[in-house]
Each structure stands twice: as C-alpha cells, then as structure tokens.
C-alpha cells in the first residue's frame, strides 16, 4: 500500500526525484478503504499550494466589543455562588433526612431484638 501511495503521489506531482523508486508489487486492485485513502491523499495534494507565489495578506483584525465585561463577570460570579449555595443547602437537608431515617431504623431494630436465650 505504501508503494502504491508513493507511486500515486509521484504521478500526481509529476516528480520522481523526491521519492525513491519503489518496487511495484503485484497486488489486487485497491479495496474500498484503500481507495478512500488514495482519494484523501489526492484531495490533500490538490488543496495544497504548489509553491508560495505571493505573500499572503494578513488575516483580518478581530475586534471584540464588550463594554461592561467587569459587570457581566461579576453578575455571572454572583449567579454561580447563589446556585452553589442552593445546592449545598439541598445536600445538607438530604444528609439530615438520611441520618434521621437511618437512626430511626436502627432504634426500631434495637427495640425489636428478642431477649437473649438462656442456655440451660
């Protein structure tokens, strides 16, 4: 497959001096996955510029307009803190409820224990 890819690249580029000559193996026609790979190589080679012809223009300047960044950030921080406190309060209530129900079950189990058997 490597030899086929190199041969393909050489035929597309028209150059043979960049790559060593590879022996052409006698193989079956490429499978669908190999065809897809060759198509991808061909696409990349076509999309790639052959040589730098002219200097590229600089990318357009990106301007971000955000007038009240500090107040927006402060509002987001306040919202997150409020949400965090609500979650913590819910967790505290759930822990207390779990503790109360578990303690009630333990007390009920203690009272339901039959008296110990005497071994006579």
Secondary structure as a PSIPRED ss2 file (coil, helix, strand):
# PSIPRED VFORMAT (PSIPRED V4.0)

   1 X C   1.000  0.000  0.000
   2 X H   0.000  1.000  0.000
   3 X H   0.000  1.000  0.000
   4 X H   0.000  1.000  0.000
   5 X H   0.000  1.000  0.000
   6 X H   0.000  1.000  0.000
   7 X H   0.000  1.000  0.000
   8 X H   0.000  1.000  0.000
   9 X H   0.000  1.000  0.000
  10 X H   0.000  1.000  0.000
  11 X H   0.000  1.000  0.000
  12 X H   0.000  1.000  0.000
  13 X H   0.000  1.000  0.000
  14 X C   1.000  0.000  0.000
  15 X C   1.000  0.000  0.000
  16 X C   1.000  0.000  0.000
  17 X C   1.000  0.000  0.000
  18 X C   1.000  0.000  0.000
  19 X C   1.000  0.000  0.000
  20 X C   1.000  0.000  0.000
  21 X C   1.000  0.000  0.000
  22 X C   1.000  0.000  0.000
  23 X C   1.000  0.000  0.000
  24 X C   1.000  0.000  0.000
  25 X C   1.000  0.000  0.000
  26 X C   1.000  0.000  0.000
  27 X C   1.000  0.000  0.000
  28 X C   1.000  0.000  0.000
  29 X C   1.000  0.000  0.000
  30 X C   1.000  0.000  0.000
  31 X C   1.000  0.000  0.000
  32 X H   0.000  1.000  0.000
  33 X H   0.000  1.000  0.000
  34 X H   0.000  1.000  0.000
  35 X H   0.000  1.000  0.000
  36 X H   0.000  1.000  0.000
  37 X H   0.000  1.000  0.000
  38 X H   0.000  1.000  0.000
  39 X H   0.000  1.000  0.000
  40 X H   0.000  1.000  0.000
  41 X H   0.000  1.000  0.000
  42 X H   0.000  1.000  0.000
  43 X H   0.000  1.000  0.000
  44 X H   0.000  1.000  0.000
  45 X H   0.000  1.000  0.000
  46 X H   0.000  1.000  0.000
  47 X H   0.000  1.000  0.000
  48 X C   1.000  0.000  0.000
  49 X C   1.000  0.000  0.000
  50 X C   1.000  0.000  0.000
  51 X C   1.000  0.000  0.000
  52 X C   1.000  0.000  0.000
  53 X C   1.000  0.000  0.000
  54 X C   1.000  0.000  0.000
  55 X C   1.000  0.000  0.000
  56 X C   1.000  0.000  0.000
  57 X C   1.000  0.000  0.000
  58 X C   1.000  0.000  0.000
  59 X C   1.000  0.000  0.000
  60 X C   1.000  0.000  0.000
  61 X C   1.000  0.000  0.000
  62 X C   1.000  0.000  0.000
  63 X C   1.000  0.000  0.000
  64 X C   1.000  0.000  0.000
  65 X C   1.000  0.000  0.000
  66 X C   1.000  0.000  0.000
  67 X C   1.000  0.000  0.000
  68 X C   1.000  0.000  0.000
  69 X H   0.000  1.000  0.000
  70 X H   0.000  1.000  0.000
  71 X H   0.000  1.000  0.000
  72 X H   0.000  1.000  0.000
  73 X H   0.000  1.000  0.000
  74 X H   0.000  1.000  0.000
  75 X H   0.000  1.000  0.000
  76 X H   0.000  1.000  0.000
  77 X H   0.000  1.000  0.000
  78 X H   0.000  1.000  0.000
  79 X H   0.000  1.000  0.000
  80 X H   0.000  1.000  0.000
  81 X H   0.000  1.000  0.000
  82 X H   0.000  1.000  0.000
  83 X H   0.000  1.000  0.000
  84 X H   0.000  1.000  0.000
  85 X H   0.000  1.000  0.000
  86 X H   0.000  1.000  0.000
  87 X H   0.000  1.000  0.000
  88 X H   0.000  1.000  0.000
  89 X H   0.000  1.000  0.000
  90 X H   0.000  1.000  0.000
  91 X H   0.000  1.000  0.000
  92 X H   0.000  1.000  0.000
  93 X H   0.000  1.000  0.000
  94 X H   0.000  1.000  0.000
  95 X H   0.000  1.000  0.000
  96 X H   0.000  1.000  0.000
  97 X H   0.000  1.000  0.000
  98 X H   0.000  1.000  0.000
  99 X H   0.000  1.000  0.000
 100 X H   0.000  1.000  0.000
 101 X H   0.000  1.000  0.000
 102 X H   0.000  1.000  0.000
 103 X H   0.000  1.000  0.000
 104 X H   0.000  1.000  0.000
 105 X H   0.000  1.000  0.000
 106 X H   0.000  1.000  0.000
 107 X H   0.000  1.000  0.000
 108 X H   0.000  1.000  0.000
 109 X H   0.000  1.000  0.000
 110 X H   0.000  1.000  0.000
 111 X H   0.000  1.000  0.000
 112 X C   1.000  0.000  0.000
 113 X C   1.000  0.000  0.000
 114 X C   1.000  0.000  0.000
 115 X C   1.000  0.000  0.000
 116 X C   1.000  0.000  0.000
 117 X C   1.000  0.000  0.000
 118 X C   1.000  0.000  0.000
 119 X C   1.000  0.000  0.000
 120 X C   1.000  0.000  0.000
